[in-house]
Amino acid sequence: MSHQAPPDVSIPVEQVESISLRARLHGASASVAVGSVVWAVLYAFRVIAVTVVIAAVVLLPTLLFGGDRPESVKGYLDAITWGWLALNGVPPQLGSATITLVPWGLAVIPWALLFGAGRSYARRNPDAGRWQVVGGAIMIVIYVGSVFAAAQFTTSINVSFGGTFSLLISLAMGISAVSIGILQGVREEFTDRIPTLLRFVATRGAGAVLAMLGVAAIALALRLVLNFTSVLDLFVELNPGWSGILAIVALTLGYVPVLVVWSASYLMGAGFSIGPDVMVSPFIPVTAPTQLPPFPPLVAIPETAGALAWLLPALVVVIGVIWGVGISKGLNKESALIRMVIGFAVACVAAAIFFVLALMSLGDLGDVRLVALGPDPVLSASLFWILLALGITPAAVLPAKTFTRERRAKISSVPPVKEDVEVGVGVGVEAVVETRE
């Protein structure tokens, strides 16, 4: 019994090509997905590994050569983990007292590493838009999960870390660093989508804050130089040894941003508190005595203020005048009313940024006498806005030609002609002969 062969069915060429194209696209998307996930995991764990190594390098000399050594390997691991959490900005809890005045200068290190990881990841996958979002989310989840887990499982009788603080701080650091890094690493310029006027206001406001912090940093450095003898005496009294000096230097670097914000608030006239009902301000002649921890940078806190200190807020007005001149020159085609409004907007942006910085520089050191250390965020931001606007407004309203002048040329390209010699265009020879006679 014979079976008839099935008829030949011809598949169109277009259908064959579409099937092969879909197969290739499916294979490519699968490889992109696997590569994106793998690289996101590697970048996240690289950040964690580098920060753990940094914490170990800083703490191991103190642990090995200090007077109070851990009794077991777990003790060393716990100490390094505590240092790693502090490096990531998580405030420790000593007994029943929580230290919320965190050395944010140390948190710059993991933030910069997360930023670099996000930028490198975006440059590795420039054309995979959705996978950049997925990869960034994976990096953030791994980082936040590691910080939260370390805070939960690394505790002792004397030292512990709050889960809420660790979750909030790690989320803020991870989301801001990774997202900014990815946006920085992609090919498309996202800043071009932002309106020009909005970018102008944002950059000028951030620049005013940086200028204020720069002046405050100079003032803080001068105070430390003038009190250098007191700093040395404090080191001699502490007698920390070379390992303790390393720890003090690390803490000093970590608290530099906090102290600079305190200095800026002092220059504005808002001042800052160093304990309950203890205020340091240029308008208070003598600061009430209080017992501060033996930390060398705290020597820079002024104990008295003279009459000249009342002029310190004028520095903010000067910064405002400089920024107002820049607004007048940059927007010379706009009307005076528009320039005035933009000047107020720049001052508002600067005040909002400084409010966040002051809020981050306010906290406790665990002791009842050292509660709510730092500037009042609302008062500092309000004074900064008022003083900055006071300088920006008149300078921004004036036309740009007020700040420019025409300079005369000091060197002439045409040499001066002597009075006794007249040289003509067509009769030059005759004029020379007559002059000689």
C-alpha positions as CSV (number, residue, x, y, z in Angstrom):
1,M,0.0,0.0,0.0
2,S,1.6,3.2,-1.1
3,H,1.3,6.6,0.6
4,Q,1.1,9.7,-1.4
5,A,3.8,12.2,-0.6
6,P,2.5,15.5,0.9
7,P,2.5,18.3,-1.6
8,D,5.4,20.8,-1.5
9,V,4.4,24.0,0.3
10,S,6.7,26.9,-0.6
11,I,7.3,29.5,2.1
12,P,7.7,33.0,0.8
13,V,11.1,34.5,1.0
14,E,9.8,37.5,3.0
15,Q,8.3,35.2,5.6
16,V,11.6,33.3,6.0
17,E,13.5,36.6,6.4
18,S,11.1,37.8,9.0
19,I,11.4,34.6,11.0
20,S,15.2,34.7,10.9
21,L,15.1,38.4,11.9
22,R,12.9,37.7,14.9
23,A,15.2,34.9,15.9
24,R,18.2,37.1,15.7
25,L,16.5,39.8,17.7
26,H,15.4,37.4,20.3
27,G,18.9,36.1,20.7
28,A,20.4,39.6,20.8
29,S,17.8,40.7,23.4
30,A,18.5,37.7,25.5
31,S,22.3,38.3,25.4
32,V,21.8,42.0,26.3
33,A,19.6,41.0,29.2
34,V,22.1,38.5,30.6
35,G,25.0,40.9,30.1
36,S,23.1,43.8,31.7
37,V,22.2,41.8,34.8
38,V,25.7,40.3,35.2
39,W,27.5,43.7,34.8
40,A,25.1,45.4,37.2
41,V,25.8,42.7,39.9
42,L,29.6,43.0,39.3
43,Y,29.6,46.8,39.6
44,A,27.5,46.7,42.8
45,F,29.7,44.2,44.5
46,R,32.9,46.0,43.3
47,V,31.7,49.1,45.2
48,I,31.0,47.1,48.3
49,A,34.4,45.4,48.1
50,V,36.3,48.6,47.7
51,T,34.6,50.3,50.6
52,V,35.1,47.3,52.8
53,V,38.9,47.4,52.0
54,I,39.0,51.1,52.7
55,A,37.4,50.6,56.1
56,A,39.7,47.7,56.9
57,V,42.8,49.7,56.0
58,V,41.8,52.6,58.2
59,L,40.7,50.5,61.2
60,L,43.1,47.5,61.3
61,P,46.1,49.5,62.6
62,T,44.0,50.8,65.5
63,L,42.6,47.3,66.2
64,L,46.0,45.5,66.0
65,F,48.1,48.0,67.8
66,G,45.6,49.8,70.1
67,G,45.1,49.1,73.7
68,D,41.7,47.4,73.4
69,R,42.1,44.6,70.9
70,P,39.2,42.3,69.9
71,E,39.4,38.9,71.4
72,S,38.3,36.9,68.4
73,V,38.1,37.1,64.6
74,K,34.4,38.0,64.9
75,G,35.4,41.0,66.9
76,Y,37.6,42.2,64.1
77,L,34.9,41.6,61.5
78,D,32.3,43.4,63.6
79,A,34.6,46.4,64.0
80,I,35.3,46.5,60.3
81,T,31.6,46.3,59.6
82,W,30.9,49.1,62.0
83,G,33.5,51.2,60.2
84,W,32.0,50.3,56.9
85,L,28.6,51.3,58.0
86,A,29.9,54.6,59.3
87,L,31.7,55.1,56.0
88,N,28.3,54.8,54.3
89,G,26.8,57.4,56.5
90,V,24.8,55.2,58.9
91,P,24.7,56.7,62.4
92,P,25.7,54.3,65.2
93,Q,23.8,53.9,68.4
94,L,25.9,53.7,71.5
95,G,23.8,52.1,74.2
96,S,20.6,54.2,74.4
97,A,22.1,57.2,72.7
98,T,22.1,57.6,68.9
99,I,24.8,59.6,67.1
100,T,23.1,61.3,64.2
101,L,25.8,63.9,63.5
102,V,27.4,61.7,60.8
103,P,30.8,62.4,59.2
104,W,29.4,63.0,55.7
105,G,32.8,63.6,54.3
106,L,33.5,59.9,54.5
107,A,30.2,59.1,52.7
108,V,31.5,60.9,49.7
109,I,33.7,57.9,49.0
110,P,30.9,55.3,48.5
111,W,28.8,57.9,46.7
112,A,31.6,58.6,44.2
113,L,32.1,54.9,43.7
114,L,28.4,54.3,43.1
115,F,28.4,57.3,40.7
116,G,31.3,55.8,38.8
117,A,29.6,52.4,38.6
118,G,26.5,53.9,37.2
119,R,28.4,55.9,34.6
120,S,30.5,52.9,33.5
121,Y,27.5,50.7,33.3
122,A,25.7,53.2,31.1
123,R,28.7,53.5,28.8
124,R,28.9,49.7,28.5
125,N,25.2,49.5,27.4
126,P,24.6,52.8,25.6
127,D,21.8,51.6,23.3
128,A,19.8,49.5,25.9
129,G,17.5,52.1,27.4
130,R,15.3,49.9,29.5
131,W,18.1,47.7,30.6
132,Q,19.9,50.7,32.0
133,V,17.0,51.3,34.2
134,V,16.9,47.6,35.2
135,G,20.7,47.5,35.8
136,G,20.6,50.7,37.9
137,A,17.7,49.2,40.0
138,I,19.7,46.0,40.5
139,M,22.8,48.0,41.7
140,I,20.7,50.1,44.1
141,V,18.9,47.0,45.5
142,I,22.2,45.2,46.1
143,Y,23.8,48.2,47.8
144,V,20.8,49.0,50.0
145,G,20.3,45.4,50.9
146,S,23.9,45.0,52.0
147,V,23.8,48.1,54.2
148,F,20.5,47.2,55.7
149,A,21.6,43.6,56.4
150,A,24.9,44.7,57.9
151,A,23.0,47.1,60.2
152,Q,20.6,44.4,61.3
153,F,23.0,41.5,61.9
154,T,26.1,43.4,63.2
155,T,25.2,44.4,66.7
156,S,26.6,44.2,70.2
157,I,25.7,45.3,73.7
158,N,27.4,48.7,73.3
159,V,27.1,49.4,69.6
160,S,24.2,49.0,67.2
161,F,22.8,50.6,64.1
162,G,19.2,51.6,63.4
163,G,17.5,49.8,60.6
164,T,15.4,52.9,59.6
165,F,18.4,55.1,59.4
166,S,20.4,52.6,57.4
167,L,17.5,52.1,55.0
168,L,16.8,55.8,54.4
169,I,20.5,56.9,54.1
170,S,21.5,54.0,51.8
171,L,18.4,54.6,49.6
172,A,19.2,58.3,49.3
173,M,22.9,57.6,48.5
174,G,22.2,54.7,46.1
175,I,19.4,56.4,44.1
176,S,21.1,59.7,43.7
177,A,24.6,58.4,42.9
178,V,23.6,55.6,40.5
179,S,20.9,57.6,38.6
180,I,23.2,60.6,38.2
181,G,26.0,58.3,37.0
182,I,23.7,56.6,34.4
183,L,22.5,59.9,33.1
184,Q,26.1,61.2,32.9
185,G,27.2,58.1,31.0
186,V,24.6,57.8,28.3
187,R,25.2,59.4,24.9
188,E,22.1,61.5,24.8
189,E,22.5,64.9,26.5
190,F,19.6,65.1,28.9
191,T,20.6,68.6,29.9
192,D,19.6,69.8,26.5
193,R,16.0,69.0,27.3
194,I,16.0,71.3,30.3
195,P,15.0,74.9,29.5
196,T,17.9,77.3,29.2
197,L,16.5,79.7,31.8
198,L,15.9,76.9,34.3
199,R,19.5,75.7,33.9
200,F,20.7,79.3,34.3
201,V,18.9,79.7,37.6
202,A,20.0,76.3,38.9
203,T,23.6,76.7,38.1
204,R,23.8,80.2,39.4
205,G,22.1,79.2,42.7
206,A,24.4,76.2,43.2
207,G,27.4,78.4,42.3
208,A,26.4,80.9,45.0
209,V,26.3,78.1,47.6
210,L,29.8,76.9,46.5
211,A,31.1,80.4,46.8
212,M,29.7,80.7,50.3
213,L,31.1,77.4,51.4
214,G,34.5,78.4,49.9
215,V,34.6,81.6,52.0
216,A,33.5,79.5,55.1
217,A,36.3,77.0,54.4
218,I,38.9,79.7,54.3
219,A,37.6,81.2,57.6
220,L,37.6,77.8,59.2
221,A,41.2,77.1,58.0
222,L,42.3,80.5,59.4
223,R,40.8,79.7,62.8
224,L,42.6,76.4,62.9
225,V,45.9,78.0,61.9
226,L,45.5,80.7,64.6
227,N,44.7,78.0,67.2
228,F,47.3,75.5,66.0
229,T,49.0,75.5,69.4
230,S,45.8,74.5,71.1
231,V,45.4,71.6,68.6
232,L,48.9,70.4,69.4
233,D,48.2,70.6,73.1
234,L,45.0,68.5,72.7
235,F,47.0,65.9,70.7
236,V,49.6,65.7,73.5
237,E,46.8,65.3,76.2
238,L,45.1,62.5,74.2
239,N,48.4,60.7,73.4
240,P,46.6,58.6,70.7
241,G,49.7,57.0,69.2
242,W,50.2,56.7,65.5
243,S,47.2,54.4,65.0
244,G,45.0,56.8,67.0
245,I,46.3,59.7,64.9
246,L,45.2,57.8,61.8
247,A,41.7,57.4,63.2
248,I,41.5,61.1,64.3
249,V,42.6,62.2,60.8
250,A,39.9,60.0,59.2
251,L,37.2,61.5,61.5
252,T,38.5,65.0,60.8
253,L,38.2,64.5,57.1
254,G,34.8,63.1,57.6
255,Y,33.6,66.0,59.6
256,V,35.1,68.7,57.4
257,P,31.8,69.2,55.4
258,V,29.9,69.5,58.6
259,L,32.3,72.1,60.1
260,V,32.3,74.1,56.8
261,V,28.5,74.3,56.9
262,W,28.7,75.4,60.6
263,S,31.2,78.1,59.6
264,A,29.0,79.3,56.7
265,S,26.0,79.6,59.1
266,Y,28.2,81.6,61.5
267,L,29.3,84.0,58.8
268,M,25.6,84.5,57.8
269,G,24.8,85.5,61.4
270,A,22.6,82.5,62.1
271,G,25.2,80.8,64.2
272,F,25.0,77.2,65.4
273,S,24.3,75.4,68.7
274,I,26.7,73.2,70.6
275,G,24.4,71.9,73.2
276,P,21.1,72.8,74.9
277,D,20.8,76.7,75.1
278,V,24.4,77.1,74.0
279,M,24.6,79.3,70.9
280,V,27.7,80.4,68.9
281,S,27.0,83.5,66.9
282,P,28.9,86.6,65.8
283,F,26.2,88.7,67.7
284,I,26.9,86.9,71.0
285,P,30.0,88.4,72.7
286,V,30.8,85.4,74.9
287,T,29.8,81.8,74.3
288,A,28.4,80.0,77.3
289,P,30.9,77.4,78.5
290,T,30.1,73.8,77.7
291,Q,32.1,70.6,77.7
292,L,32.9,69.5,74.2
293,P,34.5,66.1,73.2
294,P,38.3,66.1,72.8
295,F,38.2,66.5,69.1
296,P,40.9,68.7,67.5
297,P,38.8,70.5,64.9
298,L,36.4,71.7,67.6
299,V,39.1,74.0,68.7
300,A,38.2,76.3,65.8
301,I,34.8,77.2,67.5
302,P,35.0,80.8,68.5
303,E,34.5,81.5,72.2
304,T,34.2,85.3,71.9
305,A,33.0,87.7,69.2
306,G,34.0,91.4,68.8
307,A,32.3,94.3,67.2
308,L,33.9,93.6,63.8
309,A,32.2,90.2,63.7
310,W,28.9,92.0,63.1
311,L,30.2,92.8,59.6
312,L,30.6,89.1,58.7
313,P,27.1,88.9,57.1
314,A,28.2,91.6,54.6
315,L,30.3,88.8,52.9
316,V,27.1,87.2,51.8
317,V,25.9,90.5,50.4
318,V,29.2,90.8,48.5
319,I,28.7,87.4,47.0
320,G,25.2,88.5,46.0
321,V,26.5,91.6,44.2
322,I,29.0,89.5,42.2
323,W,26.2,87.1,41.2
324,G,24.0,90.0,40.3
325,V,26.6,91.5,38.0
326,G,26.8,88.1,36.3
327,I,23.0,88.0,35.9
328,S,23.1,91.5,34.4
329,K,25.8,90.6,31.9
330,G,24.3,87.2,31.1
331,L,20.8,88.5,30.5
332,N,21.6,91.9,29.1
333,K,18.8,91.7,26.5
334,E,16.1,91.1,29.1
335,S,14.2,93.8,31.0
336,A,15.2,95.0,34.5
337,L,12.0,93.4,35.9
338,I,12.9,90.0,34.5
339,R,16.5,90.2,35.8
340,M,15.2,91.1,39.2
341,V,12.8,88.1,39.3
342,I,15.6,85.8,38.1
343,G,17.8,87.2,40.8
344,F,15.2,86.3,43.5
345,A,14.9,82.9,41.9
346,V,18.7,82.3,42.1
347,A,18.6,83.3,45.8
348,C,15.7,80.9,46.4
349,V,17.6,78.0,44.8
350,A,20.7,78.8,46.8
351,A,18.7,79.0,50.1
352,A,17.0,75.7,49.3
353,I,20.4,73.9,48.7
354,F,21.8,75.4,51.9
355,F,18.7,74.3,53.9
356,V,19.5,70.7,52.9
357,L,23.2,71.1,53.8
358,A,22.3,72.6,57.2
359,L,19.8,69.8,57.8
360,M,22.5,67.2,57.1
361,S,24.9,69.1,59.5
362,L,22.5,69.0,62.4
363,G,22.6,66.1,64.8
364,D,23.5,64.6,68.2
365,L,26.7,63.1,69.6
366,G,24.9,60.8,72.0
367,D,25.5,62.8,75.2
368,V,22.7,64.8,76.8
369,R,24.9,67.8,76.8
370,L,25.6,67.4,73.1
371,V,22.1,67.3,71.6
372,A,21.0,69.2,68.4
373,L,24.5,70.3,67.4
374,G,24.6,72.5,64.3
375,P,22.8,75.4,62.7
376,D,19.0,75.9,62.5
377,P,18.2,75.0,58.9
378,V,15.2,77.4,58.6
379,L,17.0,80.3,60.1
380,S,20.2,79.8,58.1
381,A,18.4,79.3,54.8
382,S,16.2,82.4,55.4
383,L,19.2,84.6,56.3
384,F,21.1,83.3,53.3
385,W,18.2,84.1,51.0
386,I,17.6,87.6,52.4
387,L,21.3,88.6,52.3
388,L,21.9,87.1,48.9
389,A,18.9,88.8,47.4
390,L,19.9,92.1,49.0
391,G,23.1,92.0,47.0
392,I,21.7,90.4,43.8
393,T,18.7,92.7,43.3
394,P,20.4,96.1,42.7
395,A,23.3,94.6,40.7
396,A,21.0,92.6,38.5
397,V,18.6,95.5,37.8
398,L,21.4,97.8,36.6
399,P,22.2,97.5,32.9
400,A,25.2,95.5,31.8
401,K,27.0,98.6,30.4
402,T,27.2,99.9,34.0
403,F,29.8,97.2,34.8
404,T,31.8,97.6,31.6
405,R,34.0,100.4,30.4
406,E,35.7,101.3,27.2
407,R,39.4,101.1,27.3
408,R,41.5,103.3,25.1
409,A,44.3,101.7,23.2
410,K,47.7,102.4,24.8
411,I,49.7,101.3,21.8
412,S,49.0,103.1,18.5
413,S,49.5,101.2,15.2
414,V,50.2,104.5,13.3
415,P,53.3,106.4,14.4
416,P,52.8,110.1,15.1
417,V,53.9,112.5,12.3
418,K,56.4,115.2,13.2
419,E,55.2,118.8,12.8
420,D,58.3,120.0,10.9
421,V,58.1,117.2,8.3
422,E,55.0,117.0,6.0
423,V,54.9,114.0,3.8
424,G,52.3,114.0,1.0
425,V,51.0,111.2,-1.0
426,G,52.1,112.5,-4.4
427,V,54.8,115.0,-3.5
428,G,56.8,113.2,-0.9
429,V,60.1,114.0,-2.4
430,E,59.5,117.7,-2.8
431,A,58.4,118.0,0.8
432,V,61.5,116.3,2.1
433,V,63.7,118.6,0.0
434,E,61.9,121.8,1.2
435,T,62.3,120.6,4.8
436,R,66.1,120.1,4.4
437,E,66.5,123.6,2.9
